[in-house]
Amino acid sequence: MSMQVYGDNAMKKTAVYKWVKRFTEGRESVTDEERSGRPATSRTEENIAKVRQIVRENRRLTVRSIAEQVNIDRETVRKILTEDLDMRKVCAKMVPKEFTEEQKQSY
């Protein structure tokens, strides 16, 4: 019935059973409980500062190499660069539109 009404947004049966069990055992809240461990995002002030320092030292680094140095995922690094540090990628090397035969050999 719920699949007909809610489609793909319907809760899966396994999730329903899990919540029924939790409430049967005495749970009263549907909000997430506090968990230990790593925060949900790596986009912290500390990581933003690290990325800023790395880019100041070498503007030619790839997002991948920055992510490896800071030990966070590439998408987070990309968001830090574009949204937090207001940076954009610019071509690092200018090359002629049309190459001569000699230029083709050197590139």
PyMOL CGO cylinders between C-alpha atoms (Angstrom):
from pymol import cmd
from pymol.cgo import CYLINDER

trace = [
    CYLINDER, 0.00, 0.00, 0.00, 2.69, 2.55, 0.98, 0.3, 1, 1, 1, 1, 1, 1,
    CYLINDER, 2.69, 2.55, 0.98, 4.65, 1.86, -2.24, 0.3, 1, 1, 1, 1, 1, 1,
    CYLINDER, 4.65, 1.86, -2.24, 1.57, 2.83, -4.26, 0.3, 1, 1, 1, 1, 1, 1,
    CYLINDER, 1.57, 2.83, -4.26, 1.18, 6.08, -2.31, 0.3, 1, 1, 1, 1, 1, 1,
    CYLINDER, 1.18, 6.08, -2.31, 4.83, 7.07, -1.75, 0.3, 1, 1, 1, 1, 1, 1,
    CYLINDER, 4.83, 7.07, -1.75, 6.59, 5.31, -4.66, 0.3, 1, 1, 1, 1, 1, 1,
    CYLINDER, 6.59, 5.31, -4.66, 10.38, 5.29, -4.34, 0.3, 1, 1, 1, 1, 1, 1,
    CYLINDER, 10.38, 5.29, -4.34, 10.17, 7.49, -1.22, 0.3, 1, 1, 1, 1, 1, 1,
    CYLINDER, 10.17, 7.49, -1.22, 8.52, 4.72, 0.80, 0.3, 1, 1, 1, 1, 1, 1,
    CYLINDER, 8.52, 4.72, 0.80, 10.52, 3.31, 3.71, 0.3, 1, 1, 1, 1, 1, 1,
    CYLINDER, 10.52, 3.31, 3.71, 11.85, -0.19, 3.04, 0.3, 1, 1, 1, 1, 1, 1,
    CYLINDER, 11.85, -0.19, 3.04, 10.27, -3.06, 4.99, 0.3, 1, 1, 1, 1, 1, 1,
    CYLINDER, 10.27, -3.06, 4.99, 13.55, -3.82, 6.80, 0.3, 1, 1, 1, 1, 1, 1,
    CYLINDER, 13.55, -3.82, 6.80, 13.72, -0.24, 8.06, 0.3, 1, 1, 1, 1, 1, 1,
    CYLINDER, 13.72, -0.24, 8.06, 10.11, -0.41, 9.25, 0.3, 1, 1, 1, 1, 1, 1,
    CYLINDER, 10.11, -0.41, 9.25, 10.85, -3.64, 11.16, 0.3, 1, 1, 1, 1, 1, 1,
    CYLINDER, 10.85, -3.64, 11.16, 13.96, -2.05, 12.71, 0.3, 1, 1, 1, 1, 1, 1,
    CYLINDER, 13.96, -2.05, 12.71, 11.98, 0.99, 13.93, 0.3, 1, 1, 1, 1, 1, 1,
    CYLINDER, 11.98, 0.99, 13.93, 9.11, -1.17, 15.24, 0.3, 1, 1, 1, 1, 1, 1,
    CYLINDER, 9.11, -1.17, 15.24, 11.67, -3.17, 17.23, 0.3, 1, 1, 1, 1, 1, 1,
    CYLINDER, 11.67, -3.17, 17.23, 13.25, 0.03, 18.62, 0.3, 1, 1, 1, 1, 1, 1,
    CYLINDER, 13.25, 0.03, 18.62, 9.91, 1.45, 19.76, 0.3, 1, 1, 1, 1, 1, 1,
    CYLINDER, 9.91, 1.45, 19.76, 8.86, -1.92, 21.20, 0.3, 1, 1, 1, 1, 1, 1,
    CYLINDER, 8.86, -1.92, 21.20, 12.06, -1.87, 23.27, 0.3, 1, 1, 1, 1, 1, 1,
    CYLINDER, 12.06, -1.87, 23.27, 11.11, 1.53, 24.72, 0.3, 1, 1, 1, 1, 1, 1,
    CYLINDER, 11.11, 1.53, 24.72, 12.51, 4.12, 22.34, 0.3, 1, 1, 1, 1, 1, 1,
    CYLINDER, 12.51, 4.12, 22.34, 10.39, 7.28, 22.21, 0.3, 1, 1, 1, 1, 1, 1,
    CYLINDER, 10.39, 7.28, 22.21, 12.27, 9.60, 19.84, 0.3, 1, 1, 1, 1, 1, 1,
    CYLINDER, 12.27, 9.60, 19.84, 12.77, 9.44, 16.07, 0.3, 1, 1, 1, 1, 1, 1,
    CYLINDER, 12.77, 9.44, 16.07, 15.76, 11.81, 16.08, 0.3, 1, 1, 1, 1, 1, 1,
    CYLINDER, 15.76, 11.81, 16.08, 19.28, 10.43, 15.74, 0.3, 1, 1, 1, 1, 1, 1,
    CYLINDER, 19.28, 10.43, 15.74, 21.19, 9.76, 18.94, 0.3, 1, 1, 1, 1, 1, 1,
    CYLINDER, 21.19, 9.76, 18.94, 24.67, 11.19, 19.48, 0.3, 1, 1, 1, 1, 1, 1,
    CYLINDER, 24.67, 11.19, 19.48, 27.41, 9.01, 18.03, 0.3, 1, 1, 1, 1, 1, 1,
    CYLINDER, 27.41, 9.01, 18.03, 31.11, 8.93, 18.61, 0.3, 1, 1, 1, 1, 1, 1,
    CYLINDER, 31.11, 8.93, 18.61, 33.60, 9.04, 15.78, 0.3, 1, 1, 1, 1, 1, 1,
    CYLINDER, 33.60, 9.04, 15.78, 34.43, 11.29, 12.90, 0.3, 1, 1, 1, 1, 1, 1,
    CYLINDER, 34.43, 11.29, 12.90, 32.11, 14.25, 12.25, 0.3, 1, 1, 1, 1, 1, 1,
    CYLINDER, 32.11, 14.25, 12.25, 29.73, 13.99, 9.31, 0.3, 1, 1, 1, 1, 1, 1,
    CYLINDER, 29.73, 13.99, 9.31, 31.79, 16.48, 7.31, 0.3, 1, 1, 1, 1, 1, 1,
    CYLINDER, 31.79, 16.48, 7.31, 35.49, 17.03, 6.79, 0.3, 1, 1, 1, 1, 1, 1,
    CYLINDER, 35.49, 17.03, 6.79, 34.85, 20.64, 5.85, 0.3, 1, 1, 1, 1, 1, 1,
    CYLINDER, 34.85, 20.64, 5.85, 36.14, 22.03, 9.13, 0.3, 1, 1, 1, 1, 1, 1,
    CYLINDER, 36.14, 22.03, 9.13, 37.94, 25.32, 9.77, 0.3, 1, 1, 1, 1, 1, 1,
    CYLINDER, 37.94, 25.32, 9.77, 41.11, 23.32, 10.42, 0.3, 1, 1, 1, 1, 1, 1,
    CYLINDER, 41.11, 23.32, 10.42, 40.92, 21.54, 7.04, 0.3, 1, 1, 1, 1, 1, 1,
    CYLINDER, 40.92, 21.54, 7.04, 40.06, 24.79, 5.24, 0.3, 1, 1, 1, 1, 1, 1,
    CYLINDER, 40.06, 24.79, 5.24, 43.19, 26.35, 6.76, 0.3, 1, 1, 1, 1, 1, 1,
    CYLINDER, 43.19, 26.35, 6.76, 45.30, 23.34, 5.72, 0.3, 1, 1, 1, 1, 1, 1,
    CYLINDER, 45.30, 23.34, 5.72, 44.04, 23.50, 2.13, 0.3, 1, 1, 1, 1, 1, 1,
    CYLINDER, 44.04, 23.50, 2.13, 44.63, 27.27, 2.03, 0.3, 1, 1, 1, 1, 1, 1,
    CYLINDER, 44.63, 27.27, 2.03, 48.24, 26.80, 3.17, 0.3, 1, 1, 1, 1, 1, 1,
    CYLINDER, 48.24, 26.80, 3.17, 48.91, 23.97, 0.69, 0.3, 1, 1, 1, 1, 1, 1,
    CYLINDER, 48.91, 23.97, 0.69, 47.56, 26.03, -2.22, 0.3, 1, 1, 1, 1, 1, 1,
    CYLINDER, 47.56, 26.03, -2.22, 49.59, 29.08, -1.18, 0.3, 1, 1, 1, 1, 1, 1,
    CYLINDER, 49.59, 29.08, -1.18, 52.75, 26.96, -1.30, 0.3, 1, 1, 1, 1, 1, 1,
    CYLINDER, 52.75, 26.96, -1.30, 51.97, 25.39, -4.69, 0.3, 1, 1, 1, 1, 1, 1,
    CYLINDER, 51.97, 25.39, -4.69, 49.09, 26.53, -6.90, 0.3, 1, 1, 1, 1, 1, 1,
    CYLINDER, 49.09, 26.53, -6.90, 49.68, 23.75, -9.46, 0.3, 1, 1, 1, 1, 1, 1,
    CYLINDER, 49.68, 23.75, -9.46, 48.64, 20.85, -7.24, 0.3, 1, 1, 1, 1, 1, 1,
    CYLINDER, 48.64, 20.85, -7.24, 45.72, 18.67, -8.25, 0.3, 1, 1, 1, 1, 1, 1,
    CYLINDER, 45.72, 18.67, -8.25, 42.60, 18.26, -6.12, 0.3, 1, 1, 1, 1, 1, 1,
    CYLINDER, 42.60, 18.26, -6.12, 43.63, 14.61, -5.70, 0.3, 1, 1, 1, 1, 1, 1,
    CYLINDER, 43.63, 14.61, -5.70, 47.05, 15.47, -4.27, 0.3, 1, 1, 1, 1, 1, 1,
    CYLINDER, 47.05, 15.47, -4.27, 45.57, 18.06, -1.90, 0.3, 1, 1, 1, 1, 1, 1,
    CYLINDER, 45.57, 18.06, -1.90, 43.00, 15.48, -0.74, 0.3, 1, 1, 1, 1, 1, 1,
    CYLINDER, 43.00, 15.48, -0.74, 45.76, 12.97, -0.05, 0.3, 1, 1, 1, 1, 1, 1,
    CYLINDER, 45.76, 12.97, -0.05, 47.82, 15.51, 1.91, 0.3, 1, 1, 1, 1, 1, 1,
    CYLINDER, 47.82, 15.51, 1.91, 44.90, 16.60, 4.09, 0.3, 1, 1, 1, 1, 1, 1,
    CYLINDER, 44.90, 16.60, 4.09, 43.40, 13.07, 4.20, 0.3, 1, 1, 1, 1, 1, 1,
    CYLINDER, 43.40, 13.07, 4.20, 39.91, 14.08, 3.10, 0.3, 1, 1, 1, 1, 1, 1,
    CYLINDER, 39.91, 14.08, 3.10, 37.87, 13.21, 0.01, 0.3, 1, 1, 1, 1, 1, 1,
    CYLINDER, 37.87, 13.21, 0.01, 38.29, 15.06, -3.30, 0.3, 1, 1, 1, 1, 1, 1,
    CYLINDER, 38.29, 15.06, -3.30, 34.74, 16.44, -3.36, 0.3, 1, 1, 1, 1, 1, 1,
    CYLINDER, 34.74, 16.44, -3.36, 35.29, 18.11, 0.02, 0.3, 1, 1, 1, 1, 1, 1,
    CYLINDER, 35.29, 18.11, 0.02, 38.57, 19.62, -1.24, 0.3, 1, 1, 1, 1, 1, 1,
    CYLINDER, 38.57, 19.62, -1.24, 36.77, 20.88, -4.35, 0.3, 1, 1, 1, 1, 1, 1,
    CYLINDER, 36.77, 20.88, -4.35, 34.06, 22.51, -2.21, 0.3, 1, 1, 1, 1, 1, 1,
    CYLINDER, 34.06, 22.51, -2.21, 36.67, 24.08, 0.09, 0.3, 1, 1, 1, 1, 1, 1,
    CYLINDER, 36.67, 24.08, 0.09, 38.53, 25.52, -2.89, 0.3, 1, 1, 1, 1, 1, 1,
    CYLINDER, 38.53, 25.52, -2.89, 35.48, 26.85, -4.72, 0.3, 1, 1, 1, 1, 1, 1,
    CYLINDER, 35.48, 26.85, -4.72, 33.04, 27.74, -1.94, 0.3, 1, 1, 1, 1, 1, 1,
    CYLINDER, 33.04, 27.74, -1.94, 35.19, 28.51, 1.11, 0.3, 1, 1, 1, 1, 1, 1,
    CYLINDER, 35.19, 28.51, 1.11, 38.32, 29.92, -0.54, 0.3, 1, 1, 1, 1, 1, 1,
    CYLINDER, 38.32, 29.92, -0.54, 36.50, 31.35, -3.60, 0.3, 1, 1, 1, 1, 1, 1,
    CYLINDER, 36.50, 31.35, -3.60, 39.01, 29.90, -6.07, 0.3, 1, 1, 1, 1, 1, 1,
    CYLINDER, 39.01, 29.90, -6.07, 38.61, 28.56, -9.57, 0.3, 1, 1, 1, 1, 1, 1,
    CYLINDER, 38.61, 28.56, -9.57, 40.75, 26.50, -11.87, 0.3, 1, 1, 1, 1, 1, 1,
    CYLINDER, 40.75, 26.50, -11.87, 42.59, 28.38, -14.58, 0.3, 1, 1, 1, 1, 1, 1,
    CYLINDER, 42.59, 28.38, -14.58, 44.64, 26.85, -17.37, 0.3, 1, 1, 1, 1, 1, 1,
    CYLINDER, 44.64, 26.85, -17.37, 48.19, 26.33, -16.14, 0.3, 1, 1, 1, 1, 1, 1,
    CYLINDER, 48.19, 26.33, -16.14, 49.84, 26.38, -19.56, 0.3, 1, 1, 1, 1, 1, 1,
    CYLINDER, 49.84, 26.38, -19.56, 49.05, 28.41, -22.65, 0.3, 1, 1, 1, 1, 1, 1,
    CYLINDER, 49.05, 28.41, -22.65, 49.57, 26.61, -25.94, 0.3, 1, 1, 1, 1, 1, 1,
    CYLINDER, 49.57, 26.61, -25.94, 49.05, 27.72, -29.55, 0.3, 1, 1, 1, 1, 1, 1,
    CYLINDER, 49.05, 27.72, -29.55, 45.65, 27.03, -31.08, 0.3, 1, 1, 1, 1, 1, 1,
    CYLINDER, 45.65, 27.03, -31.08, 47.25, 25.53, -34.15, 0.3, 1, 1, 1, 1, 1, 1,
    CYLINDER, 47.25, 25.53, -34.15, 50.52, 23.65, -34.01, 0.3, 1, 1, 1, 1, 1, 1,
    CYLINDER, 50.52, 23.65, -34.01, 53.27, 23.53, -36.59, 0.3, 1, 1, 1, 1, 1, 1,
    CYLINDER, 53.27, 23.53, -36.59, 54.79, 20.10, -37.24, 0.3, 1, 1, 1, 1, 1, 1,
    CYLINDER, 54.79, 20.10, -37.24, 57.77, 21.05, -35.05, 0.3, 1, 1, 1, 1, 1, 1,
    CYLINDER, 57.77, 21.05, -35.05, 55.49, 22.15, -32.19, 0.3, 1, 1, 1, 1, 1, 1,
    CYLINDER, 55.49, 22.15, -32.19, 53.52, 18.88, -32.39, 0.3, 1, 1, 1, 1, 1, 1,
    CYLINDER, 53.52, 18.88, -32.39, 56.74, 16.97, -31.77, 0.3, 1, 1, 1, 1, 1, 1,
    CYLINDER, 56.74, 16.97, -31.77, 57.66, 19.09, -28.71, 0.3, 1, 1, 1, 1, 1, 1,
    CYLINDER, 57.66, 19.09, -28.71, 54.28, 18.78, -26.92, 0.3, 1, 1, 1, 1, 1, 1,
]
cmd.load_cgo(trace, "trace")
